[in-house]
Amino acid sequence: MSETIHDSDVLILGGGMAGGLMAALLADTGLSVTVLDGAPVPAMPNQAPTARVSAITEASHWLLRHAGAWQYLPAERLGPYQSMHVWDGDGTGEVCFDAAGVGAEQLGWIIENDAIVAALHQAVAAQENVQWLPSVRVRALRRDNDLWQATAGGLLYRAPLLIGADGARSLAREAAGISAPVRDTGHRALVATVKSDKPHGGCARQRFMETGPLALLPLFGDGQQSSLVWSLWPEEARRLMALSHQEFERELTLASEECLGQLRVPGELKAFPIRELHASEYVREGLALIGDAAHVVHPLAGQGINLGMLDAGVLAEEIHQARSRGLNHFDDSLLRRYQRRRRAHNALMQRALGGFKMLFEQRSPEIRLVRNLGMRWVNRLSPVKHMLAREALGRGGDLPRRARP
Ligand SMILES: Cc1cc2nc3c(=O)[nH]c(=O)nc-3n(C[C@H](O)[C@H](O)[C@H](O)COP(=O)(O)OP(=O)(O)OC[C@H]3O[C@@H](n4cnc5c(N)ncnc54)[C@H](O)[C@@H]3O)c2cc1C
C-alpha cells in the first residue's frame, strides 16, 4: 500500500516554544514550512495561571515581537519584573539589581508556556506557507535521496531540511545519530502557583540553599501571586510532596524566609526531574537541532527556552542570509555557521550554571564565607551589577538582528 506524501521545504518536528518560534520566523522566507507536533495546540489560558511558566528575556521578547506573536499575548497575563534579589540562605550574602540601572523598563516577563505556544500558533495561522499540524506524532524518521522523511499516521512527510525542535528526548537527534549524554543534576523541581500575603512588587526572588535554590517569580494579576520553582534533592522533594497541604505551606513559607509573608498553594504541586544534556553536534546533512533537543540546562537562572529562542533566531537569520546569497536553505555551510554561533554560547551557559549550583552546595565554612563575601562585594559594585542586569535581559553574546528592537 503506497503512503500519501506531503512535501515541503522545511519540516519542523515539535511545535513547542522553540519549534513554534522557528516556524513564525521562517514565515517571511516564502519557504513552505510544516510543523508536526504530537500534542494539540494549547488554548490561550484565561483562568488561574497554569503551572509551567518561563522567565522571558528582553531578547526573546523581541524575537516573539518580530515573529508577530507578542501581539497575541494578552497584556493582562504578562508578569513584567523590574528587579531581582538573589541571596544566600546560609549566610548574609545577597545581590540585588534592577532594570532602571541599565535604562530598561523591566528585566523580563514571567509568561505561561501555553500562552507563548498559543500566541505563536495564532501568528502563523494566517501564513499560507506555514502549516502547523497538531496531534501528529512522528514514529519514524529517515533520510533518503537527500530528503528527510517522517512517518506519522500513515502519511509520509518529506523535506530537504528537518529542524529538530522535539525536546529533550528528541527523535530527530536520535535518527541523526547525534549523541547527547544525559546528566542527572541530583535535583527535582517542585512547581506551583503560590499566593502570598505581601505583594511581590515586580521582583524575581531566589534563595540559594545547600539543598538547591527556591525561586519565586512574580506573576500577572493582583501582585500577590508568584510562580514557585523549588529545586531540591530528590529525597527532600519526596518528603515535601508527602506532607499535608498545610505542612507543605508552612515549610515553604519558612524556606522562603517569609520574604513575601505567608505563602499558600491554591492549586496543584508538580514535580519534575532536572536533567541536563548537550548534543555533541547541532547539525547533520539537512538537519539542525534547536531548543531542548540540542541542550537542556538547569532552570536555576531561567535560561532554557531563552537559549532555545536564540537558536531559532540565529538559524532563521542564517537561512535568510544564505538565500540572499543564492544558496539553498539547507546548505551545509549555513548549518555549520548556525552551529558555530550557538553551540559554544550554550555550552558556556551550561558550565556557568553548573558552577553556580556547585558553589551553593558546598558545606565547607571557608567556601561559604568566601561565597558570602563575594556576593556582598558584587552587590556593592555597580559595573558588575550592570553586567548581571544585561545578562538577565539577554543582551550578551552574538545576538541575531531580530533579538533587538
Ligand atoms: C521547572 C522548570 C522551570 C523552567 N523555567 C524556565 C524559565 O524560567 N525560563 C526559561 O527560559 N526556561 C525555563 N525552563 C526550560 C524550558 O521549559 C524549556 O527549555 C522549554 O520548555 C523547551 O522548549 P522546546 O520547545 O525546546 O521543547 P519542548 O517544550 O519539550 O517541546 C517539544 C515539542 O515536541 C513535540 N514532540 C516531541 N516528540 C515528538 C514526536 N515524535 N512527534 C511529534 N511531536 C513531538 C512535543 O509534543 C512538544 O510540543 C524551565 C524548565 C523547567 C523543568
The ligand as a Gaussian input file, in Angstrom:
#p B3LYP/6-31G(d) Opt

LIG

0 1
 C       10.798000      23.613000      36.337000
 C       11.305000      24.291000      35.105000
 C       11.317000      25.679000      35.027000
 C       11.802000      26.329000      33.895000
 N       11.835000      27.697000      33.850000
 C       12.355000      28.329000      32.780000
 C       12.430000      29.755000      32.719000
 O       12.036000      30.467000      33.641000
 N       12.967000      30.338000      31.600000
 C       13.424000      29.574000      30.563000
 O       13.953000      30.154000      29.590000
 N       13.344000      28.231000      30.571000
 C       12.813000      27.577000      31.639000
 N       12.730000      26.225000      31.656000
 C       13.143000      25.469000      30.474000
 C       12.029000      25.444000      29.398000
 O       10.818000      24.985000      29.970000
 C       12.449000      24.531000      28.251000
 O       13.712000      24.931000      27.793000
 C       11.436000      24.611000      27.100000
 O       10.165000      24.177000      27.504000
 C       11.898000      23.774000      25.919000
 O       11.086000      24.072000      24.809000
 P       11.254000      23.275000      23.455000
 O       10.252000      23.856000      22.522000
 O       12.678000      23.216000      23.047000
 O       10.871000      21.762000      23.838000
 P        9.526000      21.162000      24.420000
 O        8.775000      22.144000      25.231000
 O        9.881000      19.872000      25.056000
 O        8.651000      20.901000      23.113000
 C        8.868000      19.795000      22.264000
 C        7.630000      19.568000      21.430000
 O        7.903000      18.497000      20.520000
 C        6.793000      17.639000      20.464000
 N        7.297000      16.304000      20.104000
 C        8.270000      15.593000      20.724000
 N        8.472000      14.415000      20.089000
 C        7.615000      14.411000      19.037000
 C        7.323000      13.448000      18.004000
 N        7.988000      12.271000      17.910000
 N        6.363000      13.744000      17.089000
 C        5.688000      14.927000      17.168000
 N        5.918000      15.855000      18.104000
 C        6.862000      15.597000      19.031000
 C        6.169000      17.697000      21.858000
 O        4.769000      17.380000      21.797000
 C        6.413000      19.148000      22.264000
 O        5.332000      20.002000      21.924000
 C       12.264000      25.552000      32.786000
 C       12.237000      24.149000      32.845000
 C       11.768000      23.520000      34.000000
 C       11.771000      21.996000      34.057000

